[in-house]
């Protein structure tokens, strides 16, 4: 898979919105299956890149409610991905998903493939069933720990045996405009007829906004007079927002080190607030679910269904939409170029 100069790529993929519109006009909607869809971070980003989801599989009822609330026309299938068959989607353009991260998270026991929550085998099964043109799987940065190298190579070898060129790559979300230190592990694989045209997106030209710049209006939305002063000193990006598992007690902003980083930004990380600070508020404010979602790169209009803790967990476990969008556009362009080349070769043979 080819790489590209960062500045040139950024201007192409993150310049005027007409670029995306032009791609859409030329190719039309490409189809995708989304597994472990969660609250829709990856699915939303891929939609913004022009993909049409034919099926979204998610086991959590609250996350499914969020997907249906925001996109009533999406085909959301509530259930275990182990029970899903992709055989009727043979030749789909993209199989994507954020498979569960606890097996590889430094916050967990790091059991990897020995963890019953490891769904990479299911993803490989689905690839065998529908043989998509492209595959995109996302996980935590811990998957790049040396102890998991053999497992990464195993997954790569399985995909190569199925006819894909694939690559594991660490990704920093703040390189894509998300104001957060959120390293991720990303696997992208394409069939050999499309892989030569894939250019790995390396980021955006402009730095992400600071937390103060991003959240000042929300902090001031209930009349808090101190929002402007707070925003001025909240002059950096955030640590990783964590959602945790259902075994995690409540909604907060992570372990001690993360809470300390939030405190430097003037945010109380001990919990999540129901509302923005009111007039006369003193002290450090807490984030609301909406604020946390903005830090993850969700648009303001995306609403999370459920009580505070399950709603925040959906946010914390999401893949930031801007990163998924960037990857989706790169995959679309590769599929487009490969299709044109295949068509040309067919014409040459016919002629």
C-alpha positions as CSV (number, residue, x, y, z in Angstrom):
1,X,0.0,0.0,0.0
2,X,1.4,3.3,-1.0
3,X,2.1,6.2,1.3
4,X,1.9,9.9,0.4
5,X,3.3,13.3,1.3
6,X,1.3,14.5,4.3
7,X,0.8,18.1,3.2
8,X,-0.4,17.2,-0.3
9,X,-2.7,14.5,1.0
10,X,-4.2,16.8,3.6
11,X,-5.1,19.4,1.0
12,X,-6.7,16.7,-1.2
13,X,-8.7,14.9,1.5
14,X,-9.4,17.7,3.9
15,X,-9.8,20.8,1.7
16,X,-13.0,22.0,0.4
17,X,-16.1,19.7,0.8
18,X,-16.4,19.6,-3.0
19,X,-13.8,16.9,-3.0
20,X,-16.1,14.5,-1.3
21,X,-19.0,15.6,-3.4
22,X,-17.0,15.0,-6.6
23,X,-16.1,11.5,-5.4
24,X,-19.7,10.8,-4.6
25,X,-20.8,11.9,-8.1
26,X,-18.2,9.8,-9.8
27,X,-18.6,6.5,-7.9
28,X,-22.0,6.6,-6.3
29,X,-22.6,5.0,-2.9
30,X,-20.3,2.1,-2.0
31,X,-21.7,-0.5,0.4
32,X,-20.4,-1.6,3.7
33,X,-21.1,-4.0,6.6
34,X,-20.3,-2.7,10.1
35,X,-19.7,-5.1,12.9
36,X,-19.5,-4.2,16.6
37,X,-21.0,-0.9,15.5
38,X,-21.4,0.6,19.0
39,X,-22.9,4.1,19.0
40,X,-21.9,4.7,15.4
41,X,-18.6,6.6,15.5
42,X,-17.0,4.5,12.7
43,X,-20.3,4.1,10.9
44,X,-20.9,7.8,10.9
45,X,-17.4,8.6,9.6
46,X,-17.8,6.0,6.8
47,X,-21.2,7.5,5.9
48,X,-19.6,10.9,5.6
49,X,-17.0,9.3,3.3
50,X,-19.8,8.1,1.1
51,X,-20.5,4.5,2.3
52,X,-24.0,3.1,2.5
53,X,-24.3,0.6,5.3
54,X,-26.4,-2.5,4.4
55,X,-26.1,-3.9,7.9
56,X,-24.9,-2.8,11.3
57,X,-24.4,-5.5,13.9
58,X,-24.3,-4.5,17.6
59,X,-25.0,-6.5,20.8
60,X,-25.6,-3.6,23.2
61,X,-29.3,-2.5,23.3
62,X,-28.5,1.1,24.3
63,X,-26.1,1.5,21.5
64,X,-28.6,0.0,19.0
65,X,-31.2,2.5,20.3
66,X,-28.7,5.3,19.6
67,X,-28.1,4.1,16.1
68,X,-31.8,3.8,15.3
69,X,-32.5,7.2,16.9
70,X,-30.0,9.0,14.8
71,X,-30.4,7.0,11.6
72,X,-33.9,5.4,11.5
73,X,-33.2,4.0,8.0
74,X,-30.1,2.1,8.9
75,X,-30.4,-1.7,9.0
76,X,-29.4,-2.2,12.7
77,X,-29.2,-5.8,13.7
78,X,-29.2,-6.2,17.5
79,X,-27.4,-9.4,18.5
80,X,-24.1,-11.2,18.9
81,X,-21.8,-10.9,15.8
82,X,-21.1,-14.6,16.3
83,X,-24.6,-15.3,15.2
84,X,-24.4,-13.1,12.1
85,X,-23.8,-14.5,8.6
86,X,-22.4,-12.4,5.8
87,X,-22.9,-15.0,3.0
88,X,-25.7,-13.0,1.3
89,X,-23.3,-10.0,1.0
90,X,-20.7,-11.6,-1.2
91,X,-18.6,-9.0,-3.0
92,X,-19.5,-6.2,-0.6
93,X,-17.2,-3.1,-0.9
94,X,-16.2,-2.9,2.8
95,X,-16.3,-4.9,6.0
96,X,-15.5,-2.6,8.9
97,X,-15.7,-2.7,12.7
98,X,-14.3,-1.8,16.0
99,X,-13.8,-5.2,17.6
100,X,-13.9,-5.2,21.4
101,X,-10.7,-3.8,22.9
102,X,-10.5,-5.3,26.5
103,X,-8.5,-8.3,25.3
104,X,-5.6,-5.9,24.3
105,X,-6.2,-2.9,26.6
106,X,-3.4,-2.0,29.1
107,X,-6.3,-1.3,31.5
108,X,-7.3,-4.9,31.4
109,X,-5.6,-8.3,31.8
110,X,-4.4,-8.3,28.2
111,X,-5.4,-11.9,27.6
112,X,-5.5,-11.3,23.8
113,X,-6.7,-14.2,21.8
114,X,-7.3,-16.2,25.0
115,X,-10.0,-13.6,26.0
116,X,-13.5,-14.8,25.1
117,X,-14.3,-11.2,24.0
118,X,-11.7,-11.4,21.2
119,X,-13.8,-11.1,18.0
120,X,-11.0,-11.1,15.4
121,X,-11.7,-14.7,14.6
122,X,-15.3,-13.8,13.9
123,X,-14.2,-10.9,11.6
124,X,-12.0,-13.3,9.7
125,X,-15.0,-15.7,9.4
126,X,-17.1,-12.9,7.9
127,X,-14.3,-12.0,5.5
128,X,-14.3,-15.6,4.3
129,X,-18.1,-15.6,3.9
130,X,-18.5,-12.4,1.9
131,X,-15.0,-11.7,0.5
132,X,-15.3,-7.9,0.7
133,X,-13.1,-5.7,-1.5
134,X,-11.7,-4.0,1.6
135,X,-11.5,-4.6,5.3
136,X,-11.0,-2.1,8.1
137,X,-10.7,-3.2,11.8
138,X,-10.0,-0.9,14.7
139,X,-8.7,-1.6,18.2
140,X,-6.7,-0.1,21.0
141,X,-3.0,0.8,20.7
142,X,-2.2,-2.0,23.1
143,X,-2.5,-4.4,20.2
144,X,1.0,-3.2,19.2
145,X,2.6,-4.4,22.4
146,X,5.4,-6.9,21.6
147,X,3.4,-9.7,23.3
148,X,0.8,-9.5,20.6
149,X,3.1,-9.4,17.6
150,X,2.6,-13.0,16.8
151,X,-1.2,-12.6,16.9
152,X,-1.1,-9.6,14.6
153,X,1.0,-11.5,12.2
154,X,-1.4,-14.4,12.4
155,X,-4.4,-12.2,11.5
156,X,-2.3,-10.7,8.6
157,X,-1.4,-14.1,7.4
158,X,-5.0,-15.2,7.4
159,X,-6.0,-12.3,5.3
160,X,-3.1,-12.7,2.9
161,X,-4.1,-16.3,2.4
162,X,-7.6,-15.0,1.4
163,X,-6.0,-12.7,-1.3
164,X,-5.6,-9.4,0.5
165,X,-2.7,-7.0,0.9
166,X,-3.0,-5.7,4.5
167,X,-1.2,-3.5,6.9
168,X,-1.3,-2.8,10.6
169,X,-0.8,0.9,11.5
170,X,-0.8,2.9,14.7
171,X,-3.0,5.9,14.4
172,X,-3.1,9.1,16.6
173,X,-6.5,10.6,16.4
174,X,-5.3,14.2,17.0
175,X,-3.6,14.0,13.7
176,X,-7.1,14.0,12.2
177,X,-8.4,17.0,14.0
178,X,-9.7,15.2,17.1
179,X,-8.6,17.1,20.2
180,X,-7.6,14.0,22.1
181,X,-4.5,11.8,22.7
182,X,-6.2,8.6,21.5
183,X,-3.8,6.2,20.0
184,X,-5.5,3.3,18.1
185,X,-4.4,0.2,16.1
186,X,-5.9,0.0,12.6
187,X,-5.9,-2.8,10.2
188,X,-6.7,-2.1,6.5
189,X,-6.7,-4.8,3.9
190,X,-7.7,-4.6,0.3
191,X,-8.0,-7.2,-2.5
192,X,-4.9,-7.1,-4.7
193,X,-6.7,-5.4,-7.5
194,X,-7.3,-2.4,-5.3
195,X,-4.4,-2.4,-2.8
196,X,-1.9,-0.6,-5.1
197,X,-4.2,2.5,-5.2
198,X,-4.6,2.9,-1.5
199,X,-2.8,5.9,0.0
200,X,-2.6,5.9,3.8
201,X,-4.0,9.2,5.1
202,X,-1.4,10.8,7.3
203,X,-3.5,13.6,8.8
204,X,-4.7,17.1,8.5
205,X,-2.8,20.3,8.0
206,X,-4.3,22.4,10.8
207,X,-3.9,21.3,14.5
208,X,-6.9,20.2,16.4
209,X,-8.7,22.8,18.6
210,X,-7.9,23.0,22.2
211,X,-10.5,21.7,24.7
212,X,-11.3,25.3,25.6
213,X,-11.9,26.3,22.0
214,X,-14.0,23.2,21.4
215,X,-16.2,23.4,24.5
216,X,-16.5,27.1,25.5
217,X,-19.9,27.5,24.0
218,X,-21.2,24.3,25.7
219,X,-19.7,25.4,29.0
220,X,-21.5,28.7,28.7
221,X,-24.8,27.3,27.5
222,X,-26.5,27.5,31.0
223,X,-25.2,31.0,31.7
224,X,-21.9,30.2,33.4
225,X,-20.0,33.5,33.6
226,X,-16.6,31.8,34.0
227,X,-16.8,29.9,30.7
228,X,-14.5,32.3,28.8
229,X,-11.8,32.3,31.5
230,X,-12.0,28.6,31.8
231,X,-11.6,28.1,28.0
232,X,-8.6,30.4,27.9
233,X,-6.7,28.1,30.4
234,X,-8.0,24.9,28.9
235,X,-5.4,25.4,26.2
236,X,-4.4,21.8,25.2
237,X,-6.0,18.7,23.8
238,X,-7.5,16.0,26.1
239,X,-6.2,12.7,27.3
240,X,-7.9,9.6,26.1
241,X,-11.7,9.4,26.8
242,X,-12.4,6.0,28.2
243,X,-15.7,4.2,28.2
244,X,-14.8,1.1,30.1
245,X,-16.7,-2.2,30.3
246,X,-20.0,-2.9,31.9
247,X,-18.0,-4.1,34.9
248,X,-16.7,-0.6,35.4
249,X,-18.5,1.1,38.2
250,X,-19.6,4.5,36.9
251,X,-19.0,7.3,34.5
252,X,-15.7,9.1,35.0
253,X,-12.8,10.3,32.9
254,X,-10.5,7.4,33.5
255,X,-7.6,6.4,35.8
256,X,-5.7,8.7,38.1
257,X,-3.2,9.9,35.5
258,X,-6.1,10.8,33.1
259,X,-7.9,12.7,35.9
260,X,-4.8,14.6,36.7
261,X,-4.4,15.6,33.0
262,X,-8.1,16.7,32.9
263,X,-7.5,18.8,36.1
264,X,-4.7,20.7,34.3
265,X,-7.4,21.6,31.7
266,X,-9.7,22.8,34.5
267,X,-12.0,19.8,34.3
268,X,-13.2,17.6,37.2
269,X,-12.7,14.1,36.0
270,X,-14.4,12.3,38.9
271,X,-17.7,12.1,37.1
272,X,-20.0,13.2,34.3
273,X,-22.5,16.0,34.7
274,X,-26.1,16.0,33.6
275,X,-25.9,19.7,32.5
276,X,-23.4,22.4,31.8
277,X,-22.5,24.7,34.7
278,X,-25.1,27.2,35.7
279,X,-24.8,30.9,36.5
280,X,-22.7,31.5,39.6
281,X,-20.9,28.1,39.4
282,X,-17.6,28.0,41.1
283,X,-14.8,25.4,40.9
284,X,-13.9,22.9,38.2
285,X,-16.8,21.9,35.9
286,X,-17.4,18.4,34.8
287,X,-18.0,17.3,31.2
288,X,-21.5,16.3,30.0
289,X,-22.1,13.4,27.7
290,X,-22.5,15.9,24.8
291,X,-19.2,17.5,25.7
292,X,-17.4,14.2,25.8
293,X,-19.0,13.3,22.4
294,X,-17.6,16.6,20.9
295,X,-14.2,15.6,22.2
296,X,-14.6,12.3,20.4
297,X,-15.4,14.1,17.1
298,X,-19.1,13.5,17.0
299,X,-21.2,16.3,15.5
300,X,-23.4,18.2,18.0
301,X,-26.6,16.8,16.6
302,X,-25.7,13.1,17.3
303,X,-27.7,12.1,20.4
304,X,-26.9,9.2,22.7
305,X,-29.8,7.2,24.1
306,X,-29.9,6.0,27.7
307,X,-29.1,7.2,31.2
308,X,-25.9,9.0,31.9
309,X,-23.5,6.1,32.6
310,X,-24.5,3.9,29.6
311,X,-24.6,6.9,27.3
312,X,-21.2,8.0,28.4
313,X,-19.9,4.5,27.9
314,X,-21.1,4.6,24.3
315,X,-19.1,7.8,23.8
316,X,-16.0,6.5,25.5
317,X,-15.9,3.3,23.5
318,X,-16.4,5.0,20.1
319,X,-14.0,5.3,17.2
320,X,-13.8,9.1,16.4
321,X,-15.8,9.8,13.2
322,X,-13.2,12.1,11.6
323,X,-10.6,9.3,11.6
324,X,-13.1,6.8,10.1
325,X,-14.0,9.4,7.5
326,X,-10.4,9.9,6.5
327,X,-9.8,6.2,6.2
328,X,-13.1,5.7,4.4
329,X,-12.3,8.3,1.7
330,X,-8.9,6.7,1.2
331,X,-10.5,3.3,0.8
332,X,-13.1,4.7,-1.6
333,X,-10.5,6.3,-3.8
334,X,-8.6,2.9,-4.0
335,X,-11.8,1.1,-4.9
336,X,-12.6,3.7,-7.5
337,X,-9.2,3.6,-9.1
338,X,-9.0,-0.2,-9.0
339,X,-12.5,-0.5,-10.6
340,X,-11.4,1.9,-13.4
341,X,-8.2,0.0,-14.1
342,X,-10.1,-3.3,-14.1
343,X,-12.6,-1.9,-16.6
344,X,-9.8,-0.6,-18.8
345,X,-8.1,-4.0,-18.8
346,X,-11.4,-5.6,-19.7
347,X,-11.8,-3.2,-22.6
348,X,-8.3,-3.8,-23.8
349,X,-8.8,-7.6,-23.8
350,X,-12.1,-7.2,-25.6
351,X,-10.6,-4.8,-28.2
